[in-house]
């Protein structure tokens, strides 16, 4: 089952609790003059956290270029509250770069890619 498509790159299915997609409240806490703490909510953003033990070298290079670009990019994702894929624009919030696993036939193979994506624009 496809869980994630990053800028046209179909990511392999992950299992064993390595994919999370959930809404997070976007807001700011403000301390009032009286000392009371109030949260000003601006909406919700979708958060995606995932980790891959292995992806092909070609896919790894393509996805790393998108994740490291510093720009927003289109993502089609499987949310935790639906069986239907949704699409939005995301930015990379955190990135754990892959590490060299081994080489075969002159090609480097990488493992351990992990990242968190944050939706750019808040919504309801």
FENDA-V184883 format. One record per backbone hydrogen bond with DSSP energy under -0.5 kcal/mol. CO is the residue of the C=O (numbers start at 1). NH is the residue of the N-H. E is the energy in kcal/mol with one decimal. If there is no record, write none. Layout:
co = [CO & CO]
nh = [NH & NH]
e = [E & E]
//
This chain:
co = [3 & 4 & 5 & 5 & 6 & 8 & 9 & 9 & 15 & 18 & 20 & 21 & 22 & 24 & 25 & 26 & 26 & 28 & 30 & 30 & 32 & 36 & 36 & 38 & 38 & 39 & 40 & 43 & 44 & 45 & 46 & 47 & 48 & 49 & 50 & 52 & 52 & 56 & 57 & 58 & 59 & 60 & 61 & 62 & 63 & 64 & 66 & 73 & 74 & 75 & 75 & 76 & 77 & 77 & 79 & 84 & 86 & 88 & 89 & 90 & 91 & 91 & 94 & 95 & 96 & 99 & 102 & 104 & 107 & 109 & 109 & 110 & 111 & 113 & 114 & 115 & 116 & 116 & 117 & 118 & 123]
nh = [78 & 11 & 7 & 76 & 9 & 10 & 6 & 11 & 18 & 51 & 49 & 80 & 47 & 45 & 27 & 42 & 43 & 40 & 32 & 38 & 35 & 32 & 38 & 30 & 40 & 41 & 28 & 26 & 123 & 24 & 119 & 22 & 117 & 20 & 115 & 112 & 113 & 60 & 61 & 62 & 63 & 64 & 65 & 66 & 67 & 68 & 69 & 90 & 7 & 77 & 88 & 5 & 79 & 86 & 82 & 79 & 77 & 75 & 120 & 73 & 93 & 118 & 116 & 97 & 114 & 111 & 109 & 107 & 104 & 101 & 102 & 55 & 99 & 52 & 96 & 50 & 93 & 94 & 48 & 91 & 44]
e = [-1.6 & -2.4 & -0.7 & -2.4 & -2.3 & -0.7 & -2.4 & -0.6 & -0.6 & -1.7 & -2.6 & -1.2 & -3.0 & -2.6 & -0.6 & -3.5 & -1.0 & -3.4 & -0.6 & -3.0 & -1.8 & -3.2 & -0.5 & -3.7 & -0.6 & -0.8 & -2.1 & -3.4 & -2.3 & -3.1 & -2.4 & -2.2 & -3.1 & -2.8 & -2.2 & -0.8 & -0.7 & -2.7 & -2.2 & -2.0 & -2.7 & -2.5 & -1.8 & -1.3 & -2.9 & -2.3 & -1.0 & -2.7 & -2.9 & -0.5 & -2.3 & -2.6 & -0.7 & -2.7 & -1.0 & -0.6 & -2.9 & -2.8 & -2.8 & -2.2 & -0.6 & -2.5 & -2.3 & -0.7 & -1.9 & -2.5 & -2.9 & -1.4 & -2.1 & -3.1 & -1.2 & -0.7 & -3.2 & -3.4 & -3.5 & -2.2 & -3.0 & -1.5 & -2.3 & -2.2 & -3.4]
//
